[in-house]
Amino acid sequence: MTNAIGRAVAAGMLAALFGAAAVSLFYAWHPALAIEFDRDLPRNVTGFYPSERDDASGLTFAWTSAEAVL
């Protein structure tokens, strides 16, 4: 019985290690998080005011409230 519990704990720890390695490799492969402010924001993005565009420079600015959540 104790041997089975030890194997289950070892399997769980190994799975957690592989999961953390997979997340790290995925982030290293594609680290950018891009949110385009030239269209409506998705529902899971809150706390942003409507974007403002500077026609002279072509830049878009996005201001946040006291708390912004992705």
Contacts in CASP RR format, 6 or more apart in sequence:
PFRMAT RR
TARGET T0000
AUTHOR 0000-0000-0000
METHOD contacts of the structure
MODEL  1
MTNAIGRAVAAGMLAALFGAAAVSLFYAWHPALAIEFDRDLPRNVTGFYP
SERDDASGLTFAWTSAEAVL
33 70 0 8 1.000
35 41 0 8 1.000
35 45 0 8 1.000
35 62 0 8 1.000
35 70 0 8 1.000
37 48 0 8 1.000
37 51 0 8 1.000
37 60 0 8 1.000
37 61 0 8 1.000
37 62 0 8 1.000
38 51 0 8 1.000
38 60 0 8 1.000
41 48 0 8 1.000
44 70 0 8 1.000
45 68 0 8 1.000
45 69 0 8 1.000
45 70 0 8 1.000
46 68 0 8 1.000
46 69 0 8 1.000
47 64 0 8 1.000
47 65 0 8 1.000
47 67 0 8 1.000
47 68 0 8 1.000
47 69 0 8 1.000
48 62 0 8 1.000
48 63 0 8 1.000
48 64 0 8 1.000
48 65 0 8 1.000
48 68 0 8 1.000
49 62 0 8 1.000
49 63 0 8 1.000
49 64 0 8 1.000
49 65 0 8 1.000
51 60 0 8 1.000
51 61 0 8 1.000
51 62 0 8 1.000
52 60 0 8 1.000
52 61 0 8 1.000
52 62 0 8 1.000
52 63 0 8 1.000
53 59 0 8 1.000
53 60 0 8 1.000
53 61 0 8 1.000
54 60 0 8 1.000
54 61 0 8 1.000
END
